[in-house]
Amino acid sequence: MLWFKSFGLIYRPVSIAGWLVTAAGLAFCVQVFLAIDRNSHSVSDTLYGIFPYWAPSLLFWLWIAGRTSQSAQISAG
């Protein structure tokens, strides 16, 4: 079952599961941003604060998208 479709360098969700994974990741990133930004004093404070949370979550999303995309299905045979 395909969850994502390759769209250039990024992936686009094409199923309910893909949209749910994308929405959950986006909701997590927004929540982290609001929590970190509430206590930061500058833009750099916010960027340094969100990086340890955003980078792994976006890499995890990219890994899921790559494993469940059309290009992954073709290469798997």
PDB file of N, CA, C and O in Angstrom:
ATOM      1  N   MET A   1       0.838  -1.181   0.000  1.00  0.00           N
ATOM      2  CA  MET A   1       0.000   0.000   0.000  1.00  0.00           C
ATOM      3  C   MET A   1       0.886   1.249   0.000  1.00  0.00           C
ATOM      4  O   MET A   1       1.827   1.352   0.788  1.00  0.00           O
ATOM      5  N   LEU A   2       0.584   2.172  -0.870  1.00  0.00           N
ATOM      6  CA  LEU A   2       1.361   3.399  -0.973  1.00  0.00           C
ATOM      7  C   LEU A   2       0.793   4.472  -0.042  1.00  0.00           C
ATOM      8  O   LEU A   2      -0.404   4.758  -0.067  1.00  0.00           O
ATOM      9  N   TRP A   3       1.653   5.053   0.768  1.00  0.00           N
ATOM     10  CA  TRP A   3       1.249   6.142   1.654  1.00  0.00           C
ATOM     11  C   TRP A   3       1.658   7.490   1.076  1.00  0.00           C
ATOM     12  O   TRP A   3       0.972   8.493   1.272  1.00  0.00           O
ATOM     13  N   PHE A   4       2.784   7.507   0.358  1.00  0.00           N
ATOM     14  CA  PHE A   4       3.344   8.753  -0.178  1.00  0.00           C
ATOM     15  C   PHE A   4       3.722   8.564  -1.636  1.00  0.00           C
ATOM     16  O   PHE A   4       3.917   7.445  -2.110  1.00  0.00           O
ATOM     17  N   LYS A   5       3.819   9.681  -2.330  1.00  0.00           N
ATOM     18  CA  LYS A   5       4.262   9.681  -3.718  1.00  0.00           C
ATOM     19  C   LYS A   5       5.401  10.690  -3.828  1.00  0.00           C
ATOM     20  O   LYS A   5       5.323  11.793  -3.285  1.00  0.00           O
ATOM     21  N   SER A   6       6.444  10.304  -4.527  1.00  0.00           N
ATOM     22  CA  SER A   6       7.583  11.193  -4.706  1.00  0.00           C
ATOM     23  C   SER A   6       7.169  12.405  -5.530  1.00  0.00           C
ATOM     24  O   SER A   6       6.532  12.266  -6.574  1.00  0.00           O
ATOM     25  N   PHE A   7       7.530  13.581  -5.061  1.00  0.00           N
ATOM     26  CA  PHE A   7       7.186  14.836  -5.721  1.00  0.00           C
ATOM     27  C   PHE A   7       8.444  15.689  -5.749  1.00  0.00           C
ATOM     28  O   PHE A   7       8.591  16.619  -4.957  1.00  0.00           O
ATOM     29  N   GLY A   8       9.354  15.367  -6.668  1.00  0.00           N
ATOM     30  CA  GLY A   8      10.644  16.039  -6.708  1.00  0.00           C
ATOM     31  C   GLY A   8      11.523  15.528  -5.574  1.00  0.00           C
ATOM     32  O   GLY A   8      11.766  14.326  -5.461  1.00  0.00           O
ATOM     33  N   LEU A   9      11.999  16.444  -4.737  1.00  0.00           N
ATOM     34  CA  LEU A   9      12.836  16.047  -3.611  1.00  0.00           C
ATOM     35  C   LEU A   9      12.047  15.744  -2.349  1.00  0.00           C
ATOM     36  O   LEU A   9      12.616  15.276  -1.363  1.00  0.00           O
ATOM     37  N   ILE A  10      10.757  16.001  -2.364  1.00  0.00           N
ATOM     38  CA  ILE A  10       9.926  15.757  -1.185  1.00  0.00           C
ATOM     39  C   ILE A  10       8.886  14.692  -1.499  1.00  0.00           C
ATOM     40  O   ILE A  10       8.816  14.180  -2.616  1.00  0.00           O
ATOM     41  N   TYR A  11       8.090  14.373  -0.504  1.00  0.00           N
ATOM     42  CA  TYR A  11       7.042  13.376  -0.676  1.00  0.00           C
ATOM     43  C   TYR A  11       5.685  14.003  -0.380  1.00  0.00           C
ATOM     44  O   TYR A  11       5.558  14.894   0.461  1.00  0.00           O
ATOM     45  N   ARG A  12       4.686  13.516  -1.089  1.00  0.00           N
ATOM     46  CA  ARG A  12       3.316  14.001  -0.929  1.00  0.00           C
ATOM     47  C   ARG A  12       2.452  12.849  -0.455  1.00  0.00           C
ATOM     48  O   ARG A  12       2.465  11.780  -1.064  1.00  0.00           O
ATOM     49  N   PRO A  13       1.685  13.047   0.642  1.00  0.00           N
ATOM     50  CA  PRO A  13       0.825  11.957   1.106  1.00  0.00           C
ATOM     51  C   PRO A  13      -0.302  11.691   0.121  1.00  0.00           C
ATOM     52  O   PRO A  13      -0.922  12.623  -0.391  1.00  0.00           O
ATOM     53  N   VAL A  14      -0.566  10.407  -0.142  1.00  0.00           N
ATOM     54  CA  VAL A  14      -1.626  10.031  -1.086  1.00  0.00           C
ATOM     55  C   VAL A  14      -2.653   9.095  -0.462  1.00  0.00           C
ATOM     56  O   VAL A  14      -3.586   8.668  -1.142  1.00  0.00           O
ATOM     57  N   SER A  15      -2.501   8.768   0.817  1.00  0.00           N
ATOM     58  CA  SER A  15      -3.477   7.898   1.480  1.00  0.00           C
ATOM     59  C   SER A  15      -3.807   8.473   2.853  1.00  0.00           C
ATOM     60  O   SER A  15      -3.162   9.412   3.319  1.00  0.00           O
ATOM     61  N   ILE A  16      -4.805   7.904   3.482  1.00  0.00           N
ATOM     62  CA  ILE A  16      -5.207   8.348   4.817  1.00  0.00           C
ATOM     63  C   ILE A  16      -4.062   8.163   5.806  1.00  0.00           C
ATOM     64  O   ILE A  16      -3.811   9.036   6.637  1.00  0.00           O
ATOM     65  N   ALA A  17      -3.369   7.035   5.722  1.00  0.00           N
ATOM     66  CA  ALA A  17      -2.247   6.782   6.629  1.00  0.00           C
ATOM     67  C   ALA A  17      -1.138   7.823   6.433  1.00  0.00           C
ATOM     68  O   ALA A  17      -0.548   8.291   7.406  1.00  0.00           O
ATOM     69  N   GLY A  18      -0.859   8.179   5.200  1.00  0.00           N
ATOM     70  CA  GLY A  18       0.143   9.206   4.925  1.00  0.00           C
ATOM     71  C   GLY A  18      -0.254  10.554   5.478  1.00  0.00           C
ATOM     72  O   GLY A  18       0.574  11.274   6.036  1.00  0.00           O
ATOM     73  N   TRP A  19      -1.541  10.900   5.322  1.00  0.00           N
ATOM     74  CA  TRP A  19      -2.019  12.171   5.869  1.00  0.00           C
ATOM     75  C   TRP A  19      -1.983  12.174   7.392  1.00  0.00           C
ATOM     76  O   TRP A  19      -1.677  13.200   8.000  1.00  0.00           O
ATOM     77  N   LEU A  20      -2.292  11.041   8.013  1.00  0.00           N
ATOM     78  CA  LEU A  20      -2.249  10.962   9.476  1.00  0.00           C
ATOM     79  C   LEU A  20      -0.826  11.107  10.008  1.00  0.00           C
ATOM     80  O   LEU A  20      -0.599  11.809  10.993  1.00  0.00           O
ATOM     81  N   VAL A  21       0.126  10.449   9.361  1.00  0.00           N
ATOM     82  CA  VAL A  21       1.528  10.574   9.772  1.00  0.00           C
ATOM     83  C   VAL A  21       1.999  12.012   9.596  1.00  0.00           C
ATOM     84  O   VAL A  21       2.690  12.552  10.460  1.00  0.00           O
ATOM     85  N   THR A  22       1.628  12.628   8.485  1.00  0.00           N
ATOM     86  CA  THR A  22       2.019  14.014   8.224  1.00  0.00           C
ATOM     87  C   THR A  22       1.386  14.970   9.228  1.00  0.00           C
ATOM     88  O   THR A  22       2.061  15.866   9.734  1.00  0.00           O
ATOM     89  N   ALA A  23       0.101  14.792   9.522  1.00  0.00           N
ATOM     90  CA  ALA A  23      -0.595  15.662  10.473  1.00  0.00           C
ATOM     91  C   ALA A  23      -0.038  15.493  11.877  1.00  0.00           C
ATOM     92  O   ALA A  23       0.103  16.475  12.605  1.00  0.00           O
ATOM     93  N   ALA A  24       0.279  14.269  12.266  1.00  0.00           N
ATOM     94  CA  ALA A  24       0.845  14.037  13.598  1.00  0.00           C
ATOM     95  C   ALA A  24       2.217  14.693  13.729  1.00  0.00           C
ATOM     96  O   ALA A  24       2.513  15.318  14.747  1.00  0.00           O
ATOM     97  N   GLY A  25       3.050  14.553  12.709  1.00  0.00           N
ATOM     98  CA  GLY A  25       4.365  15.199  12.732  1.00  0.00           C
ATOM     99  C   GLY A  25       4.261  16.705  12.751  1.00  0.00           C
ATOM    100  O   GLY A  25       5.004  17.373  13.470  1.00  0.00           O
ATOM    101  N   LEU A  26       3.351  17.244  11.973  1.00  0.00           N
ATOM    102  CA  LEU A  26       3.153  18.694  11.938  1.00  0.00           C
ATOM    103  C   LEU A  26       2.617  19.209  13.269  1.00  0.00           C
ATOM    104  O   LEU A  26       3.055  20.254  13.750  1.00  0.00           O
ATOM    105  N   ALA A  27       1.678  18.488  13.865  1.00  0.00           N
ATOM    106  CA  ALA A  27       1.135  18.894  15.164  1.00  0.00           C
ATOM    107  C   ALA A  27       2.221  18.863  16.237  1.00  0.00           C
ATOM    108  O   ALA A  27       2.276  19.745  17.093  1.00  0.00           O
ATOM    109  N   PHE A  28       3.079  17.856  16.191  1.00  0.00           N
ATOM    110  CA  PHE A  28       4.183  17.785  17.149  1.00  0.00           C
ATOM    111  C   PHE A  28       5.129  18.968  16.979  1.00  0.00           C
ATOM    112  O   PHE A  28       5.527  19.588  17.965  1.00  0.00           O
ATOM    113  N   CYS A  29       5.495  19.291  15.728  1.00  0.00           N
ATOM    114  CA  CYS A  29       6.415  20.404  15.482  1.00  0.00           C
ATOM    115  C   CYS A  29       5.818  21.734  15.911  1.00  0.00           C
ATOM    116  O   CYS A  29       6.530  22.575  16.459  1.00  0.00           O
ATOM    117  N   VAL A  30       4.530  21.945  15.675  1.00  0.00           N
ATOM    118  CA  VAL A  30       3.880  23.194  16.101  1.00  0.00           C
ATOM    119  C   VAL A  30       3.857  23.287  17.609  1.00  0.00           C
ATOM    120  O   VAL A  30       4.131  24.351  18.165  1.00  0.00           O
ATOM    121  N   GLN A  31       3.535  22.191  18.287  1.00  0.00           N
ATOM    122  CA  GLN A  31       3.486  22.187  19.750  1.00  0.00           C
ATOM    123  C   GLN A  31       4.861  22.466  20.343  1.00  0.00           C
ATOM    124  O   GLN A  31       4.971  23.214  21.314  1.00  0.00           O
ATOM    125  N   VAL A  32       5.904  21.881  19.777  1.00  0.00           N
ATOM    126  CA  VAL A  32       7.264  22.129  20.257  1.00  0.00           C
ATOM    127  C   VAL A  32       7.647  23.577  20.019  1.00  0.00           C
ATOM    128  O   VAL A  32       8.243  24.214  20.888  1.00  0.00           O
ATOM    129  N   PHE A  33       7.310  24.103  18.848  1.00  0.00           N
ATOM    130  CA  PHE A  33       7.634  25.499  18.561  1.00  0.00           C
ATOM    131  C   PHE A  33       6.971  26.440  19.566  1.00  0.00           C
ATOM    132  O   PHE A  33       7.620  27.347  20.087  1.00  0.00           O
ATOM    133  N   LEU A  34       5.701  26.231  19.837  1.00  0.00           N
ATOM    134  CA  LEU A  34       4.993  27.108  20.776  1.00  0.00           C
ATOM    135  C   LEU A  34       5.564  26.999  22.185  1.00  0.00           C
ATOM    136  O   LEU A  34       5.676  28.009  22.880  1.00  0.00           O
ATOM    137  N   ALA A  35       5.922  25.805  22.615  1.00  0.00           N
ATOM    138  CA  ALA A  35       6.479  25.620  23.952  1.00  0.00           C
ATOM    139  C   ALA A  35       7.859  26.256  24.074  1.00  0.00           C
ATOM    140  O   ALA A  35       8.160  26.884  25.089  1.00  0.00           O
ATOM    141  N   ILE A  36       8.692  26.103  23.062  1.00  0.00           N
ATOM    142  CA  ILE A  36      10.048  26.656  23.110  1.00  0.00           C
ATOM    143  C   ILE A  36      10.012  28.167  22.934  1.00  0.00           C
ATOM    144  O   ILE A  36      10.727  28.889  23.628  1.00  0.00           O
ATOM    145  N   ASP A  37       9.194  28.645  22.023  1.00  0.00           N
ATOM    146  CA  ASP A  37       9.147  30.079  21.732  1.00  0.00           C
ATOM    147  C   ASP A  37       8.596  30.890  22.896  1.00  0.00           C
ATOM    148  O   ASP A  37       8.911  32.071  23.036  1.00  0.00           O
ATOM    149  N   ARG A  38       7.783  30.265  23.722  1.00  0.00           N
ATOM    150  CA  ARG A  38       7.205  30.954  24.868  1.00  0.00           C
ATOM    151  C   ARG A  38       8.288  31.434  25.838  1.00  0.00           C
ATOM    152  O   ARG A  38       8.132  32.480  26.469  1.00  0.00           O
ATOM    153  N   ASN A  39       9.381  30.679  25.959  1.00  0.00           N
ATOM    154  CA  ASN A  39      10.431  31.009  26.930  1.00  0.00           C
ATOM    155  C   ASN A  39      11.700  31.557  26.303  1.00  0.00           C
ATOM    156  O   ASN A  39      12.652  31.858  27.024  1.00  0.00           O
ATOM    157  N   SER A  40      11.745  31.696  24.995  1.00  0.00           N
ATOM    158  CA  SER A  40      12.972  32.170  24.360  1.00  0.00           C
ATOM    159  C   SER A  40      12.970  33.693  24.260  1.00  0.00           C
ATOM    160  O   SER A  40      11.921  34.338  24.276  1.00  0.00           O
ATOM    161  N   HIS A  41      14.174  34.244  24.156  1.00  0.00           N
ATOM    162  CA  HIS A  41      14.334  35.694  24.113  1.00  0.00           C
ATOM    163  C   HIS A  41      14.710  36.222  22.736  1.00  0.00           C
ATOM    164  O   HIS A  41      14.679  37.430  22.502  1.00  0.00           O
ATOM    165  N   SER A  42      15.062  35.326  21.832  1.00  0.00           N
ATOM    166  CA  SER A  42      15.441  35.758  20.494  1.00  0.00           C
ATOM    167  C   SER A  42      15.137  34.651  19.491  1.00  0.00           C
ATOM    168  O   SER A  42      14.760  33.537  19.856  1.00  0.00           O
ATOM    169  N   VAL A  43      15.309  34.986  18.244  1.00  0.00           N
ATOM    170  CA  VAL A  43      15.079  34.006  17.185  1.00  0.00           C
ATOM    171  C   VAL A  43      16.077  32.860  17.309  1.00  0.00           C
ATOM    172  O   VAL A  43      15.714  31.698  17.123  1.00  0.00           O
ATOM    173  N   SER A  44      17.324  33.176  17.618  1.00  0.00           N
ATOM    174  CA  SER A  44      18.320  32.112  17.742  1.00  0.00           C
ATOM    175  C   SER A  44      18.008  31.189  18.919  1.00  0.00           C
ATOM    176  O   SER A  44      18.256  29.987  18.827  1.00  0.00           O
ATOM    177  N   ASP A  45      17.478  31.711  20.011  1.00  0.00           N
ATOM    178  CA  ASP A  45      17.042  30.851  21.121  1.00  0.00           C
ATOM    179  C   ASP A  45      15.984  29.861  20.652  1.00  0.00           C
ATOM    180  O   ASP A  45      16.024  28.681  21.000  1.00  0.00           O
ATOM    181  N   THR A  46      15.043  30.351  19.864  1.00  0.00           N
ATOM    182  CA  THR A  46      13.983  29.483  19.361  1.00  0.00           C
ATOM    183  C   THR A  46      14.551  28.419  18.426  1.00  0.00           C
ATOM    184  O   THR A  46      14.195  27.246  18.535  1.00  0.00           O
ATOM    185  N   LEU A  47      15.425  28.814  17.515  1.00  0.00           N
ATOM    186  CA  LEU A  47      16.004  27.860  16.571  1.00  0.00           C
ATOM    187  C   LEU A  47      16.845  26.806  17.276  1.00  0.00           C
ATOM    188  O   LEU A  47      16.753  25.622  16.954  1.00  0.00           O
ATOM    189  N   TYR A  48      17.669  27.229  18.242  1.00  0.00           N
ATOM    190  CA  TYR A  48      18.463  26.263  19.004  1.00  0.00           C
ATOM    191  C   TYR A  48      17.573  25.351  19.839  1.00  0.00           C
ATOM    192  O   TYR A  48      17.924  24.193  20.067  1.00  0.00           O
ATOM    193  N   GLY A  49      16.451  25.838  20.289  1.00  0.00           N
ATOM    194  CA  GLY A  49      15.556  25.046  21.113  1.00  0.00           C
ATOM    195  C   GLY A  49      14.757  24.020  20.333  1.00  0.00           C
ATOM    196  O   GLY A  49      14.542  22.907  20.812  1.00  0.00           O
ATOM    197  N   ILE A  50      14.311  24.382  19.126  1.00  0.00           N
ATOM    198  CA  ILE A  50      13.460  23.461  18.369  1.00  0.00           C
ATOM    199  C   ILE A  50      14.269  22.449  17.565  1.00  0.00           C
ATOM    200  O   ILE A  50      13.749  21.389  17.215  1.00  0.00           O
ATOM    201  N   PHE A  51      15.506  22.747  17.271  1.00  0.00           N
ATOM    202  CA  PHE A  51      16.300  21.851  16.424  1.00  0.00           C
ATOM    203  C   PHE A  51      16.388  20.424  16.958  1.00  0.00           C
ATOM    204  O   PHE A  51      16.203  19.488  16.180  1.00  0.00           O
ATOM    205  N   PRO A  52      16.664  20.209  18.259  1.00  0.00           N
ATOM    206  CA  PRO A  52      16.770  18.821  18.738  1.00  0.00           C
ATOM    207  C   PRO A  52      15.464  18.028  18.639  1.00  0.00           C
ATOM    208  O   PRO A  52      15.490  16.798  18.684  1.00  0.00           O
ATOM    209  N   TYR A  53      14.347  18.700  18.506  1.00  0.00           N
ATOM    210  CA  TYR A  53      13.062  18.017  18.373  1.00  0.00           C
ATOM    211  C   TYR A  53      12.614  17.907  16.923  1.00  0.00           C
ATOM    212  O   TYR A  53      12.094  16.874  16.503  1.00  0.00           O
ATOM    213  N   TRP A  54      12.817  18.969  16.166  1.00  0.00           N
ATOM    214  CA  TRP A  54      12.362  18.983  14.774  1.00  0.00           C
ATOM    215  C   TRP A  54      13.196  18.076  13.878  1.00  0.00           C
ATOM    216  O   TRP A  54      12.645  17.360  13.042  1.00  0.00           O
ATOM    217  N   ALA A  55      14.504  18.096  14.038  1.00  0.00           N
ATOM    218  CA  ALA A  55      15.368  17.314  13.144  1.00  0.00           C
ATOM    219  C   ALA A  55      15.041  15.822  13.197  1.00  0.00           C
ATOM    220  O   ALA A  55      14.839  15.217  12.144  1.00  0.00           O
ATOM    221  N   PRO A  56      14.981  15.202  14.383  1.00  0.00           N
ATOM    222  CA  PRO A  56      14.648  13.771  14.382  1.00  0.00           C
ATOM    223  C   PRO A  56      13.226  13.472  13.896  1.00  0.00           C
ATOM    224  O   PRO A  56      12.999  12.466  13.225  1.00  0.00           O
ATOM    225  N   SER A  57      12.279  14.338  14.233  1.00  0.00           N
ATOM    226  CA  SER A  57      10.911  14.069  13.798  1.00  0.00           C
ATOM    227  C   SER A  57      10.780  14.215  12.282  1.00  0.00           C
ATOM    228  O   SER A  57      10.077  13.422  11.654  1.00  0.00           O
ATOM    229  N   LEU A  58      11.428  15.192  11.688  1.00  0.00           N
ATOM    230  CA  LEU A  58      11.376  15.342  10.234  1.00  0.00           C
ATOM    231  C   LEU A  58      12.144  14.227   9.519  1.00  0.00           C
ATOM    232  O   LEU A  58      11.733  13.776   8.450  1.00  0.00           O
ATOM    233  N   LEU A  59      13.254  13.785  10.107  1.00  0.00           N
ATOM    234  CA  LEU A  59      13.977  12.656   9.525  1.00  0.00           C
ATOM    235  C   LEU A  59      13.168  11.366   9.627  1.00  0.00           C
ATOM    236  O   LEU A  59      13.200  10.538   8.717  1.00  0.00           O
ATOM    237  N   PHE A  60      12.447  11.194  10.725  1.00  0.00           N
ATOM    238  CA  PHE A  60      11.588  10.025  10.879  1.00  0.00           C
ATOM    239  C   PHE A  60      10.461  10.053   9.854  1.00  0.00           C
ATOM    240  O   PHE A  60      10.127   9.023   9.268  1.00  0.00           O
ATOM    241  N   TRP A  61       9.870  11.238   9.634  1.00  0.00           N
ATOM    242  CA  TRP A  61       8.822  11.380   8.618  1.00  0.00           C
ATOM    243  C   TRP A  61       9.381  11.067   7.230  1.00  0.00           C
ATOM    244  O   TRP A  61       8.736  10.389   6.432  1.00  0.00           O
ATOM    245  N   LEU A  62      10.574  11.562   6.955  1.00  0.00           N
ATOM    246  CA  LEU A  62      11.204  11.310   5.660  1.00  0.00           C
ATOM    247  C   LEU A  62      11.503   9.828   5.478  1.00  0.00           C
ATOM    248  O   LEU A  62      11.359   9.299   4.375  1.00  0.00           O
ATOM    249  N   TRP A  63      11.915   9.157   6.539  1.00  0.00           N
ATOM    250  CA  TRP A  63      12.185   7.727   6.470  1.00  0.00           C
ATOM    251  C   TRP A  63      10.900   6.955   6.182  1.00  0.00           C
ATOM    252  O   TRP A  63      10.888   6.065   5.332  1.00  0.00           O
ATOM    253  N   ILE A  64       9.824   7.291   6.885  1.00  0.00           N
ATOM    254  CA  ILE A  64       8.535   6.629   6.646  1.00  0.00           C
ATOM    255  C   ILE A  64       8.066   6.893   5.220  1.00  0.00           C
ATOM    256  O   ILE A  64       7.615   5.978   4.530  1.00  0.00           O
ATOM    257  N   ALA A  65       8.171   8.136   4.783  1.00  0.00           N
ATOM    258  CA  ALA A  65       7.737   8.486   3.428  1.00  0.00           C
ATOM    259  C   ALA A  65       8.561   7.741   2.384  1.00  0.00           C
ATOM    260  O   ALA A  65       8.013   7.273   1.386  1.00  0.00           O
ATOM    261  N   GLY A  66       9.838   7.629   2.596  1.00  0.00           N
ATOM    262  CA  GLY A  66      10.682   6.917   1.641  1.00  0.00           C
ATOM    263  C   GLY A  66      10.388   5.429   1.585  1.00  0.00           C
ATOM    264  O   GLY A  66      10.458   4.820   0.518  1.00  0.00           O
ATOM    265  N   ARG A  67      10.058   4.838   2.734  1.00  0.00           N
ATOM    266  CA  ARG A  67       9.781   3.403   2.791  1.00  0.00           C
ATOM    267  C   ARG A  67       8.400   3.043   2.250  1.00  0.00           C
ATOM    268  O   ARG A  67       8.175   1.904   1.840  1.00  0.00           O
ATOM    269  N   THR A  68       7.475   4.003   2.245  1.00  0.00           N
ATOM    270  CA  THR A  68       6.116   3.705   1.808  1.00  0.00           C
ATOM    271  C   THR A  68       5.737   4.454   0.534  1.00  0.00           C
ATOM    272  O   THR A  68       4.555   4.644   0.251  1.00  0.00           O
ATOM    273  N   SER A  69       6.734   4.878  -0.228  1.00  0.00           N
ATOM    274  CA  SER A  69       6.437   5.615  -1.455  1.00  0.00           C
ATOM    275  C   SER A  69       6.470   4.672  -2.654  1.00  0.00           C
ATOM    276  O   SER A  69       6.840   3.504  -2.541  1.00  0.00           O
ATOM    277  N   GLN A  70       6.078   5.203  -3.787  1.00  0.00           N
ATOM    278  CA  GLN A  70       6.045   4.412  -5.012  1.00  0.00           C
ATOM    279  C   GLN A  70       7.443   3.983  -5.437  1.00  0.00           C
ATOM    280  O   GLN A  70       7.617   2.868  -5.930  1.00  0.00           O
ATOM    281  N   SER A  71       8.437   4.837  -5.260  1.00  0.00           N
ATOM    282  CA  SER A  71       9.797   4.482  -5.671  1.00  0.00           C
ATOM    283  C   SER A  71      10.338   3.336  -4.815  1.00  0.00           C
ATOM    284  O   SER A  71      11.105   2.513  -5.316  1.00  0.00           O
ATOM    285  N   ALA A  72       9.962   3.263  -3.551  1.00  0.00           N
ATOM    286  CA  ALA A  72      10.400   2.164  -2.697  1.00  0.00           C
ATOM    287  C   ALA A  72       9.748   0.857  -3.127  1.00  0.00           C
ATOM    288  O   ALA A  72      10.376  -0.198  -3.037  1.00  0.00           O
ATOM    289  N   GLN A  73       8.508   0.902  -3.589  1.00  0.00           N
ATOM    290  CA  GLN A  73       7.809  -0.293  -4.031  1.00  0.00           C
ATOM    291  C   GLN A  73       8.405  -0.828  -5.325  1.00  0.00           C
ATOM    292  O   GLN A  73       8.471  -2.041  -5.526  1.00  0.00           O
ATOM    293  N   ILE A  74       8.836   0.068  -6.200  1.00  0.00           N
ATOM    294  CA  ILE A  74       9.418  -0.352  -7.479  1.00  0.00           C
ATOM    295  C   ILE A  74      10.779  -1.010  -7.247  1.00  0.00           C
ATOM    296  O   ILE A  74      11.080  -2.045  -7.843  1.00  0.00           O
ATOM    297  N   SER A  75      11.606  -0.408  -6.377  1.00  0.00           N
ATOM    298  CA  SER A  75      12.941  -0.956  -6.152  1.00  0.00           C
ATOM    299  C   SER A  75      12.895  -2.262  -5.367  1.00  0.00           C
ATOM    300  O   SER A  75      13.819  -3.069  -5.464  1.00  0.00           O
ATOM    301  N   ALA A  76      11.837  -2.483  -4.593  1.00  0.00           N
ATOM    302  CA  ALA A  76      11.716  -3.725  -3.829  1.00  0.00           C
ATOM    303  C   ALA A  76      11.311  -4.896  -4.731  1.00  0.00           C
ATOM    304  O   ALA A  76      11.506  -6.059  -4.378  1.00  0.00           O
ATOM    305  N   GLY A  77      10.756  -4.580  -5.876  1.00  0.00           N
ATOM    306  CA  GLY A  77      10.421  -5.607  -6.852  1.00  0.00           C
ATOM    307  C   GLY A  77       9.071  -6.091  -6.675  1.00  0.00           C
ATOM    308  O   GLY A  77       8.625  -6.964  -7.419  1.00  0.00           O
TER     309      GLY A  77
END
